[in-house]
Amino acid sequence: MIVTKPINISDEYRKLAMQGEPIFDHEQNLVVISVQDYEEMKKAKNNVEYLTMLKQSDGELKAGKIVYKTMEELESMEN
């Protein structure tokens, strides 16, 4: 990710950004979005990855690919 100061962004981009909509620059293959939108996208991506991991774990559980340990066995592994 590249972070830049507003002074480095052209006046045209700045005016568009003030409207709160993403800015698309097809010439430079560039999209400028708000920090809030970026954080929401990052959170959604992380949620998808987490849900995928949970689904995989559920599948392993249903397939019997689990290991049972007693508390004593776990405590002995600690040392």
Secondary structure, DSSP 4 states (H G I P E B T S, - for coil): -----GGGS-HHHHHHHTTTS-EEETTTTEEE--HHHHHHHHHHHHHHHHHHHHHHHHHHHHTT------HHHHHHHH-
